[in-house]
Amino acid sequence: MPRNALLYFVKYPEPGKVKTRLARSIGNDQAAAVYRQLAEQNWRVILRASGMDVIVLFDSADKEAEIRQWLPSCCQYWPQLSGDLGERLTAAFARAFDAGYDHVGAVGSDIL
């Protein structure tokens, strides 16, 4: 039976660290609240999916405890590696395939 994984890319919703372009018009706190809502809505949808392991890829590495508390019930939590989005995606896919997954997909936390 094939092993399937979904990589969920997130940042901890800290004001001033997420949705920074949006924050210029609505402020850091409101932008973080918007990001949190989007990420949590996606999380609820992802948890309803079956037939795959969910791997939360979080930024930054020092926020692992907060991420685990904020987005519980996950199979695995991996810190994102440094680099631009393409480099981070490439590294995450490589790690998932190296871990034995046959099919791997990725989704961002604020794409709805």
ZADO-1210 file (C-alpha; in nm, 4 decimals, padded with zeros to 6 digits):
<atoms>
<atom x="00.0000" y="00.0000" z="00.0000" code="MET" pos="1"/>
<atom x="00.1475" y="00.3392" z="-00.0957" code="PRO" pos="2"/>
<atom x="00.2427" y="00.5836" z="00.1759" code="ARG" pos="3"/>
<atom x="00.1074" y="00.9341" z="00.1175" code="ASN" pos="4"/>
<atom x="00.2077" y="01.2582" z="00.2860" code="ALA" pos="5"/>
<atom x="00.0744" y="01.6117" z="00.2850" code="LEU" pos="6"/>
<atom x="00.3244" y="01.8817" z="00.3782" code="LEU" pos="7"/>
<atom x="00.1567" y="02.1762" z="00.5531" code="TYR" pos="8"/>
<atom x="00.3762" y="02.4868" z="00.5522" code="PHE" pos="9"/>
<atom x="00.3069" y="02.7293" z="00.8387" code="VAL" pos="10"/>
<atom x="00.4531" y="03.0113" z="01.0394" code="LYS" pos="11"/>
<atom x="00.3591" y="03.0780" z="01.3975" code="TYR" pos="12"/>
<atom x="00.1044" y="03.3672" z="01.3834" code="PRO" pos="13"/>
<atom x="00.3204" y="03.6228" z="01.5583" code="GLU" pos="14"/>
<atom x="00.2426" y="03.9913" z="01.4922" code="PRO" pos="15"/>
<atom x="00.5086" y="04.1452" z="01.2723" code="GLY" pos="16"/>
<atom x="00.6220" y="03.8040" z="01.1382" code="LYS" pos="17"/>
<atom x="00.3282" y="03.7044" z="00.9158" code="VAL" pos="18"/>
<atom x="00.1351" y="03.8814" z="00.6392" code="LYS" pos="19"/>
<atom x="00.3735" y="04.1763" z="00.6572" code="THR" pos="20"/>
<atom x="00.2521" y="04.3391" z="00.3350" code="ARG" pos="21"/>
<atom x="-00.1067" y="04.3228" z="00.4579" code="LEU" pos="22"/>
<atom x="00.0071" y="04.4586" z="00.7943" code="ALA" pos="23"/>
<atom x="00.1104" y="04.7853" z="00.6285" code="ARG" pos="24"/>
<atom x="-00.2556" y="04.8672" z="00.5769" code="SER" pos="25"/>
<atom x="-00.4274" y="04.6958" z="00.8721" code="ILE" pos="26"/>
<atom x="-00.1531" y="04.6665" z="01.1346" code="GLY" pos="27"/>
<atom x="00.0551" y="04.3774" z="01.2666" code="ASN" pos="28"/>
<atom x="-00.1985" y="04.2467" z="01.5181" code="ASP" pos="29"/>
<atom x="-00.4856" y="04.2356" z="01.2698" code="GLN" pos="30"/>
<atom x="-00.2662" y="04.0802" z="01.0003" code="ALA" pos="31"/>
<atom x="-00.1589" y="03.8081" z="01.2439" code="ALA" pos="32"/>
<atom x="-00.5248" y="03.7462" z="01.3323" code="ALA" pos="33"/>
<atom x="-00.6139" y="03.7106" z="00.9634" code="VAL" pos="34"/>
<atom x="-00.3247" y="03.4686" z="00.9105" code="TYR" pos="35"/>
<atom x="-00.4263" y="03.2657" z="01.2176" code="ARG" pos="36"/>
<atom x="-00.7841" y="03.2336" z="01.0889" code="GLN" pos="37"/>
<atom x="-00.6710" y="03.1215" z="00.7429" code="LEU" pos="38"/>
<atom x="-00.4209" y="02.8719" z="00.8802" code="ALA" pos="39"/>
<atom x="-00.6707" y="02.7247" z="01.1270" code="GLU" pos="40"/>
<atom x="-00.9405" y="02.6956" z="00.8612" code="GLN" pos="41"/>
<atom x="-00.6996" y="02.5035" z="00.6387" code="ASN" pos="42"/>
<atom x="-00.5952" y="02.2894" z="00.9367" code="TRP" pos="43"/>
<atom x="-00.9537" y="02.1816" z="01.0008" code="ARG" pos="44"/>
<atom x="-00.9937" y="02.0819" z="00.6345" code="VAL" pos="45"/>
<atom x="-00.6622" y="01.8950" z="00.6316" code="ILE" pos="46"/>
<atom x="-00.7493" y="01.6955" z="00.9432" code="LEU" pos="47"/>
<atom x="-01.0648" y="01.5653" z="00.7732" code="ARG" pos="48"/>
<atom x="-00.8620" y="01.4218" z="00.4857" code="ALA" pos="49"/>
<atom x="-00.7798" y="01.0539" z="00.5042" code="SER" pos="50"/>
<atom x="-00.5278" y="00.8252" z="00.3484" code="GLY" pos="51"/>
<atom x="-00.2256" y="01.0408" z="00.4164" code="MET" pos="52"/>
<atom x="00.0104" y="01.1456" z="00.6895" code="ASP" pos="53"/>
<atom x="00.0132" y="01.5172" z="00.7619" code="VAL" pos="54"/>
<atom x="00.3522" y="01.6741" z="00.8240" code="ILE" pos="55"/>
<atom x="00.3569" y="02.0294" z="00.9580" code="VAL" pos="56"/>
<atom x="00.6596" y="02.2208" z="00.8314" code="LEU" pos="57"/>
<atom x="00.6987" y="02.5191" z="01.0577" code="PHE" pos="58"/>
<atom x="00.9010" y="02.8375" z="01.0592" code="ASP" pos="59"/>
<atom x="01.0904" y="02.9169" z="01.2731" code="SER" pos="60"/>
<atom x="01.2584" y="02.6230" z="01.4425" code="ALA" pos="61"/>
<atom x="01.2384" y="02.7837" z="01.7878" code="ASP" pos="62"/>
<atom x="00.8552" y="02.7814" z="01.7713" code="LYS" pos="63"/>
<atom x="00.8078" y="02.4035" z="01.7695" code="GLU" pos="64"/>
<atom x="00.6371" y="02.3848" z="02.1091" code="ALA" pos="65"/>
<atom x="00.3985" y="02.6656" z="02.0152" code="GLU" pos="66"/>
<atom x="00.3221" y="02.5060" z="01.6782" code="ILE" pos="67"/>
<atom x="00.2510" y="02.1669" z="01.8381" code="ARG" pos="68"/>
<atom x="00.0105" y="02.3294" z="02.0824" code="GLN" pos="69"/>
<atom x="-00.1555" y="02.5486" z="01.8177" code="TRP" pos="70"/>
<atom x="-00.1943" y="02.2713" z="01.5561" code="LEU" pos="71"/>
<atom x="-00.2292" y="01.9462" z="01.7530" code="PRO" pos="72"/>
<atom x="-00.3077" y="01.5968" z="01.6271" code="SER" pos="73"/>
<atom x="-00.0449" y="01.5878" z="01.3570" code="CYS" pos="74"/>
<atom x="00.1639" y="01.2926" z="01.2485" code="CYS" pos="75"/>
<atom x="00.4952" y="01.4782" z="01.2392" code="GLN" pos="76"/>
<atom x="00.6409" y="01.8260" z="01.2857" code="TYR" pos="77"/>
<atom x="00.9495" y="01.9310" z="01.0917" code="TRP" pos="78"/>
<atom x="01.1223" y="02.2699" z="01.0956" code="PRO" pos="79"/>
<atom x="01.1521" y="02.4335" z="00.7570" code="GLN" pos="80"/>
<atom x="01.5027" y="02.4679" z="00.6254" code="LEU" pos="81"/>
<atom x="01.6348" y="02.8110" z="00.5321" code="SER" pos="82"/>
<atom x="01.6199" y="02.9524" z="00.1823" code="GLY" pos="83"/>
<atom x="01.3608" y="03.0849" z="-00.0546" code="ASP" pos="84"/>
<atom x="01.0291" y="02.9080" z="-00.1026" code="LEU" pos="85"/>
<atom x="01.1598" y="02.6890" z="-00.3831" code="GLY" pos="86"/>
<atom x="01.4540" y="02.5726" z="-00.1744" code="GLU" pos="87"/>
<atom x="01.2323" y="02.5019" z="00.1270" code="ARG" pos="88"/>
<atom x="00.9847" y="02.3052" z="-00.0865" code="LEU" pos="89"/>
<atom x="01.2626" y="02.1071" z="-00.2537" code="THR" pos="90"/>
<atom x="01.4183" y="02.0165" z="00.0814" code="ALA" pos="91"/>
<atom x="01.0835" y="01.9172" z="00.2332" code="ALA" pos="92"/>
<atom x="00.9870" y="01.6964" z="-00.0615" code="PHE" pos="93"/>
<atom x="01.3296" y="01.5317" z="-00.0581" code="ALA" pos="94"/>
<atom x="01.3013" y="01.4615" z="00.3139" code="ARG" pos="95"/>
<atom x="00.9535" y="01.3126" z="00.2723" code="ALA" pos="96"/>
<atom x="01.0607" y="01.0864" z="-00.0129" code="PHE" pos="97"/>
<atom x="01.3720" y="00.9872" z="00.1853" code="ASP" pos="98"/>
<atom x="01.1388" y="00.8963" z="00.4737" code="ALA" pos="99"/>
<atom x="00.9686" y="00.6428" z="00.2484" code="GLY" pos="100"/>
<atom x="00.6627" y="00.8275" z="00.1226" code="TYR" pos="101"/>
<atom x="00.5491" y="00.7327" z="-00.2265" code="ASP" pos="102"/>
<atom x="00.3269" y="01.0336" z="-00.2947" code="HIS" pos="103"/>
<atom x="00.3810" y="01.3798" z="-00.1478" code="VAL" pos="104"/>
<atom x="00.1839" y="01.7012" z="-00.1828" code="GLY" pos="105"/>
<atom x="00.2193" y="02.0415" z="-00.0221" code="ALA" pos="106"/>
<atom x="-00.0132" y="02.3210" z="00.0811" code="VAL" pos="107"/>
<atom x="00.0457" y="02.6602" z="00.2350" code="GLY" pos="108"/>
<atom x="-00.1297" y="02.7800" z="00.5454" code="SER" pos="109"/>
<atom x="-00.2991" y="03.0872" z="00.4017" code="ASP" pos="110"/>
<atom x="-00.4063" y="02.9929" z="00.0517" code="ILE" pos="111"/>
<atom x="-00.7855" y="02.9635" z="00.0836" code="LEU" pos="112"/>
</atoms>
